[in-house]
């Protein structure tokens, strides 16, 4: 990783220095080296200049005023942009004394939140869902920020009901955070663009490729979405996840929402499978809320006939 990023020295084993041979003789400017999450393919080495990071932090802090008086509680890795830049660096820029949790035990997280004044929790959708389920009926989270993936509708409804201030942000490792929703009312409304970036996507409710234009670069996110009348970026799906069924574009989350609305279904995942007639089709797998054994905990639901709504 260090060699791929063009580093001169690697620190390890108690700050032991290891010099790394490089092809370039001229000195290079300092950069922040990160690995992408790898959720959409092999993890990539990302290098960004500190000038770019400073622009991110200043733009984020100036735009996201709803969180200005809150105390960040970081319950996610600080090795990625979400926890490090949006969480730690923005908090330091604002002069906050932040809380970084090195344990992701949900009960411990809830205890630390109760001990913190106006806590703003930075964490993952899965952790937010777990915390919302563990909260006593009379309690709510003060504030929470989510990122990384769109919340399932059932998860969103639970988390929204158990959180006073719910935020969502959108971005990628190459560009950091590029959009924020300061009042999340739909899981697909990922945010308005920050001042230092320009987003291009579909219009009039028709999804198209989402691209980030920042610092003279154009970055293809691999996502599909559209900008609504207020400029909000509305996420549709990962481009690779779209299922083409005999020429009809089918999005996994639409199937998952429909299946999870059925009685007794607690979770659902839709994916692409080969079909000799239509090329591909959707094959959801569900989990029953009443399941008690591996034998009956999963059942396969095959979608044989997908047609456009009239």
C-alpha positions in Angstrom: 0.0 0.0 0.0 2.7 2.5 1.0 4.7 1.8 -2.2 1.6 2.0 -4.4 0.9 5.4 -2.8 4.4 6.7 -3.6 5.5 7.0 0.0 9.1 7.5 0.9 9.0 6.1 4.5 6.7 3.7 6.3 6.2 3.7 10.0 5.3 0.4 11.7 6.0 -1.7 14.8 6.2 1.2 17.3 7.2 3.9 14.8 10.0 1.9 13.2 11.0 3.7 10.0 11.4 1.7 6.8 12.6 3.6 3.7 10.9 2.7 0.5 12.6 3.0 -2.9 10.9 5.3 -5.4 11.5 6.0 -9.0 11.3 9.8 -8.6 14.3 11.8 -7.5 12.5 15.1 -6.9 10.7 15.6 -3.5 7.0 15.3 -3.5 4.4 17.3 -1.6 2.8 15.7 1.5 -0.5 13.9 0.9 -3.1 12.0 2.9 -3.0 8.3 2.0 -6.2 6.3 2.4 -7.6 3.1 1.1 -11.1 3.1 -0.5 -13.7 0.9 1.3 -13.5 -1.8 -1.4 -17.3 -2.4 -1.2 -17.6 -2.0 -5.0 -14.4 -3.8 -6.0 -10.8 -4.1 -5.0 -9.7 -1.5 -2.5 -7.8 1.4 -4.1 -5.0 3.6 -2.7 -6.3 7.2 -2.6 -3.9 10.1 -2.2 -5.2 13.7 -1.6 -3.3 16.8 -1.0 -3.7 18.6 2.4 -4.9 21.7 0.5 -7.8 19.6 -0.9 -8.5 18.3 2.6 -8.6 21.8 4.0 -11.0 22.9 1.3 -13.3 19.9 2.2 -13.2 20.7 5.9 -13.9 24.4 5.5 -16.8 23.8 3.0 -18.3 21.1 5.2 -18.2 23.2 8.3 -19.6 26.3 6.6 -22.5 24.4 4.9 -23.5 22.0 7.7 -24.5 24.6 10.2 -27.1 22.4 11.8 -24.4 20.4 13.5 -22.2 23.4 14.6 -23.1 23.3 18.3 -23.1 19.5 18.6 -20.4 17.3 20.0 -19.2 14.7 17.5 -19.1 11.1 18.7 -17.2 9.0 16.2 -18.3 5.4 16.2 -16.8 4.3 12.9 -13.3 3.8 11.5 -11.1 6.9 11.3 -9.1 5.3 8.5 -11.7 6.4 5.9 -12.9 9.8 4.9 -16.2 9.6 6.7 -14.8 9.2 10.2 -11.5 11.0 9.6 -12.4 14.1 7.6 -16.1 14.7 8.2 -15.8 13.5 11.8 -12.4 14.2 13.3 -11.0 17.0 11.1 -14.2 19.0 11.0 -14.6 18.7 14.8 -11.0 20.0 15.3 -11.7 22.8 12.8 -14.7 23.9 14.9 -12.7 23.7 18.1 -14.8 20.8 19.5 -13.6 18.3 22.0 -14.8 15.2 20.2 -15.3 11.6 21.4 -13.7 8.8 19.4 -14.9 5.3 20.4 -12.5 2.4 20.0 -15.2 -0.1 20.9 -18.2 -0.6 18.7 -20.2 -2.4 21.4 -23.7 -0.9 21.0 -24.5 -0.7 24.7 -21.2 1.0 25.4 -22.0 3.5 22.5 -25.4 4.3 24.1 -23.7 4.9 27.4 -21.2 7.3 25.9 -23.9 9.2 24.1 -25.8 9.6 27.4 -22.7 11.1 28.9 -22.1 13.6 26.1 -23.8 17.0 25.7 -25.7 17.3 22.4 -24.0 14.3 20.9 -23.8 13.9 17.1 -23.2 10.3 16.3 -21.1 9.4 13.2 -21.7 5.7 12.5 -22.8 3.2 9.9 -26.4 2.3 9.0 -26.1 -1.1 10.6 -25.0 0.4 13.9 -27.7 3.0 13.8 -30.3 0.3 13.3 -29.0 -1.7 16.2 -28.9 1.3 18.5 -32.5 2.3 17.5 -33.7 -1.2 18.5 -31.8 -1.2 21.8 -33.0 2.2 23.0 -35.6 2.1 25.7 -39.1 3.2 24.5 -39.0 6.6 26.2 -35.5 7.5 24.9 -34.3 8.9 21.5 -30.9 9.6 20.0 -30.2 13.3 20.0 -28.5 13.4 16.6 -27.0 10.9 14.2 -25.3 11.0 10.8 -25.3 8.1 8.3 -23.3 7.5 5.2 -22.0 4.6 3.0 -25.3 3.1 1.8 -28.9 4.0 1.7 -31.0 2.8 4.6 -33.6 0.1 4.0 -37.0 1.6 4.3 -37.9 -0.4 7.4 -34.7 0.5 9.0 -35.2 4.2 8.1 -38.6 4.3 9.6 -37.4 2.9 12.9 -34.3 5.1 13.0 -36.2 8.2 12.0 -38.7 7.6 14.8 -36.0 7.1 17.4 -33.7 10.1 16.4 -34.4 13.8 17.0 -31.9 15.1 14.4 -31.1 12.7 11.5 -28.6 13.6 8.9 -27.1 11.9 5.8 -24.1 12.6 3.8 -22.8 11.4 0.4 -19.4 11.2 -1.2 -16.4 8.9 -2.1 -12.8 8.4 -1.0 -11.5 10.4 -4.0 -13.5 13.5 -3.2 -14.6 13.2 0.4 -18.0 14.4 1.4 -19.8 16.2 -1.5 -23.4 16.4 -0.3 -25.3 16.7 3.0 -29.0 16.3 3.9 -29.5 18.3 7.1 -33.1 16.9 7.7 -33.4 13.4 6.4 -37.1 12.5 5.6 -36.4 10.0 2.8 -33.5 7.6 2.8 -32.9 8.2 -0.9 -32.5 12.0 -0.5 -28.7 11.9 0.0 -28.1 15.6 0.1 -27.5 19.0 -1.4 -24.1 19.6 -3.0 -21.4 21.4 -0.9 -20.2 24.8 -2.2 -16.9 23.6 -3.5 -18.3 20.9 -5.8 -20.7 20.5 -8.7 -22.8 17.4 -9.2 -24.3 16.2 -12.4 -27.0 13.5 -12.6 -30.4 12.8 -14.1 -33.2 15.3 -14.2 -37.0 15.3 -14.0 -37.0 12.1 -12.0 -35.0 10.2 -14.6 -31.9 8.6 -13.1 -28.5 9.0 -14.9 -24.9 8.6 -13.9 -23.8 10.7 -10.9 -20.6 12.6 -11.5 -18.6 14.8 -9.1 -16.8 17.8 -10.5 -14.2 19.1 -8.0 -10.8 20.8 -8.3 -10.7 20.5 -12.0 -11.5 16.8 -12.0 -14.6 14.8 -13.0 -15.2 11.6 -10.9 -17.6 8.9 -11.9 -19.2 7.6 -8.7 -20.7 4.5 -10.3 -24.1 5.5 -8.9 -27.3 6.4 -10.6 -29.5 9.2 -9.4 -31.2 12.5 -10.2 -31.3 16.1 -9.0 -34.7 17.2 -7.9 -36.2 20.7 -8.2 -34.5 21.9 -5.0 -31.1 20.6 -6.1 -31.2 17.6 -3.8 -29.4 14.6 -5.1 -31.7 11.6 -5.0 -30.0 8.2 -5.1 -31.5 5.5 -7.3 -29.0 2.6 -7.3 -25.4 1.5 -8.0 -25.1 1.2 -11.8 -23.7 -2.3 -11.4 -26.7 -3.3 -9.3 -29.4 -2.4 -11.9 -31.0 -5.5 -13.3 -32.0 -5.5 -17.0 -35.0 -7.8 -17.4 -35.8 -8.0 -21.1 -35.0 -4.3 -21.6 -36.8 -3.2 -18.4 -34.6 -1.5 -15.8 -35.3 -3.1 -12.4 -33.7 -1.7 -9.2 -33.0 -4.0 -6.3 -34.4 -1.7 -3.6 -37.8 -1.5 -5.3 -38.1 -5.3 -5.0 -36.7 -5.4 -1.5 -39.2 -2.8 -0.3 -42.1 -4.6 -1.9 -41.1 -8.0 -0.4 -40.4 -6.5 3.1 -43.9 -5.1 3.1 -45.2 -8.7 3.1 -46.3 -10.0 6.5 -43.7 -11.9 8.4 -40.7 -10.8 6.4 -37.9 -9.1 8.4 -35.2 -8.7 5.7 -34.8 -9.1 2.0 -32.0 -8.9 -0.5 -32.6 -8.8 -4.3 -29.9 -9.7 -6.8 -29.3 -10.5 -10.4 -29.5 -14.1 -11.7 -29.2 -15.4 -15.2 -32.4 -16.2 -17.2 -32.4 -18.1 -20.5 -35.4 -16.1 -21.8 -34.8 -12.5 -20.6 -31.0 -12.6 -20.1 -31.3 -11.7 -16.4 -34.0 -11.4 -13.8 -34.3 -10.6 -10.1 -34.1 -13.2 -7.4 -34.9 -12.0 -3.9 -34.0 -13.9 -0.8 -35.9 -13.2 2.4 -35.7 -13.9 6.1 -38.8 -14.5 8.2 -39.3 -12.5 11.3 -40.5 -15.7 13.0 -37.6 -17.9 11.9 -36.1 -20.1 14.7 -33.8 -22.5 12.9 -31.4 -22.4 9.9 -33.8 -24.7 8.1 -36.7 -22.2 8.1 -34.9 -18.9 8.5 -34.4 -18.3 4.7 -36.7 -18.9 1.8 -36.2 -18.2 -1.8 -38.6 -15.9 -3.7 -38.2 -15.9 -7.5 -39.7 -13.1 -9.6 -40.9 -14.8 -12.8 -42.9 -11.9 -14.3 -41.7 -8.3 -14.1 -43.6 -5.8 -16.2 -43.8 -2.0 -16.1 -46.6 -0.6 -14.1 -49.5 0.6 -16.3 
